[in-house]
């Protein structure tokens, strides 16, 4: 066993020992932990913004709107609801179990591993942490090696806020990931690519560890001929190029009615200039690609002859202009993988039925967006297409609430979190019957008699 493996095993063992003291079962203990976390996040808000700027080029406004603010909102939500969520819930008891009390008791899983990605490194580390702590678990965090500045401030916050037997953080790359996945956790929560998600699930299966996988996919943005084109373009540009396109629920491609394609493309061009200026590479509020590797991958997806807007890049700053490509088909290279960058392909359809059929023939996306004024079309798309979540006449915003769960389906993931759904994800719900001792109906015991048979049929109807 390597030194790294020994260190990680020791961390897991210490947390398991602490969990078995039952300290985290106490809801007041969880509440105090969340309050302390909120205080320390506010204390280091400026340092968090600086780290996000260094890693991804995010402005302070975007950093708060899309990361810090959402974490604080989740903490506030959990502080408001945690007592209710942690209570036992009585359920109906069938007559055959008279006289009994039936109830469901939420219980923490135990030692949880949370593996987070680099694209929203603060949000996607801290929000599942908030849910896991609310449910009463201990947690080991593993942030991405691609966002080192954010990992540094995460370490600072976690080490100041928690004892290592309660919450610990492991930094590093593949070696650390491999060592962690060899350990026997009680739950694993992973956000990242489908390829790594398969490895996480494979390792988890060896210990029959339950998992939540938040993955991705090619999220379509349907625009039909009844849509408000100007508003659609404005909201699509916001959602697509937020965080330089490095968002798991970003509109991956536009799938629009051929009759409105030209007008939509023209409006998208105008909106890019309005939101990011005509020289976005010089815009300090426009982010950058996370690494040279991903920068070069994205450049390889751009077909110069199909560019209708943008296309320029800067290898020194790792910036790529908001780019639009027209006359794309599903056979083009850009449609063979999740883009995860500021490249927007335009594809057209002849009828909405054709579009639905095509989308349903592909892997289920994490998100789907439909821009339309036709209620029948909206209902048909949202009813017959399979996707994790989405918006009608907007993009992205469905994940910015603790009132709804967020997660994928099929190849875009399994399980969900946010708010109550997050508490449920990190909890096991025990089904318990409390049977009273003053009455004991004899019919269930052998020897069975005809009269008992009739009584059983009566009670179980």
C-alpha positions, 0 to 999 in steps of 0.5 A, a space after each residue: 500500500 502506497 503512502 498516499 493510500 495509507 493517508 486516505 485510509 486513515 482519513 476514512 477510518 477516522 471519519 467512520 469512527 467519529 460517525 459511530 459516536 452518533 454526534 452528527 445524529 443531533 440536528 442541533 449539531 448539524 445546524 451549528 455546523 451550517 451556521 459556522 460554514 455560512 459565517 466563514 464563506 462570508 468571511 472569505 467571499 473576496 478570496 473566493 471571487 479572486 480564486 474563481 477569477 484566476 481559475 476561470 476568469 469569472 467576474 466577481 458578479 458572476 462568481 457570486 451569482 453562479 457560485 457563492 450566492 447559490 451556496 449561501 442560498 442553499 445553506 439558508 434553505 436548509 437552516 429553515 427546513 432541516 428540523 422538518 426534514 429530519 423528523 420521523 414521518 408517520 404513515 398509514 398502518 393497514 388494518 392487518 397490523 392493528 394496533 401499530 404505528 408505522 413511520 419512516 425515519 431518515 438516517 444519514 448514510 455515514 461517511 460520504 465522498 463528494 468528488 467535484 468538477 472544475 467548471 463551477 469548483 466552489 458551487 459544485 463542491 459546497 452545495 452537495 456538502 451542505 446537503 450531506 451535512 444537513 442529512 447528518 453525514 461526515 464528508 470527504 471532499 475531492 475538488 478538481 485538480 484543474 481549479 487549484 486556486 479554488 481548491 486552495 480557498 476551499 481547503 482554507 474554509 474547510 480546515 477553519 470550519 471543521 474538524 477533520 473527522 467531520 469534514 476533510 478535503 483531499 487535493 491532488 489528481 488521478 492518484 488521489 482519485 484512485 486511492 479514494 475510490 478504492 476505499 469503502 464509502 457509504 455514499 459517493 456523489 460525483 459531478 463530472 464527465 460521463 467517462 469518469 462517471 463510469 469509473 466511479 460507478 465501477 469502483 462503487 459497485 465493488 463495495 455495492 456503494 450507492 452513488 449519485 452521478 451528475 454528468 452532462 450531455 448534449 442539451 438541445 435548445 429547440 426554437 419553434 416558429 412561434 417563439 419570441 425571437 429577440 427574447 429567445 436570442 437574448 436568453 440563449 446567448 446568456 445561457 450558452 456563453 455563461 462561464 465561457 460555455 463551460 456549464 453542464 446545462 448550457 444549451 449545447 446546440 440550437 435545433 430550430 424551425 428552418 423558417 426562422 433560422 436566419 432571423 434567429 441567427 441575426 438576433 444571436 449575433 446582435 446579442 453576443 455583441 451587446 452582452 460581450 462587446 464586439 471585442 470579447 477577447 478584451 472583455 475582462 468580464 468574459 471568462 477563459 477556458 480552464 486549460 490548454 488541453 480543453 482550449 485545443 480540444 475546442 479549437 478542433 471542433 470549430 469548422 472555419 467555413 461554417 463560422 457565422 460569428 466569432 471564431 477568434 481565439 487567444 492561446 495566451 489567455 486561453 480565450 475563445 470568442 463566443 462562436 456561432 456555426 451555421 449549416 451544421 448536421 448531426 454528422 459534424 464533429 461538433 455534434 459527436 461530443 458535449 461541447 462544453 465551450 463557447 461554440 454554438 452550432 445551429 441545426 434546423 428541422 422541418 417539423 417539430 415531430 421530426 425534432 422530437 424523434 431525433 432528440 429521442 434517438 440520442 442519449 438523454 440530455 441533462 437539460 432541454 430548452 424549448 422556446 415557443 408560444 404554442 402551448 400544444 408544442 410545449 406540452 408535447 416536447 416536455 411530455 415526450 422527450 426524456 431529459 434531466 430538467 430544463 426551461 420553457 422560454 429560458 435557459 439555465 435558471 431551473 437549477 438556481 432554486 432549492 425548491 426543485 431537485 436537479 439531476 440527469 437521466 440515463 447517460 446524463 446521470 442518476 439521482 439528484 440534489 438541491 433542497 429537499 431532494 439533496 437531503 433525501 439523496 444523502 439520507 436512507 429512509 428506514 421503514 419501521 413498524 412499532 407494534 404494540 404488545 397488548 394485542 396479538 392476533 393469532 391468525 398469522 400463526 400456524 396451525 392455519 385454520 379455515 376461519 383464519 384464512 377468511 380473516 386474513 382475506 378480510 384484513 388484506 382486501 
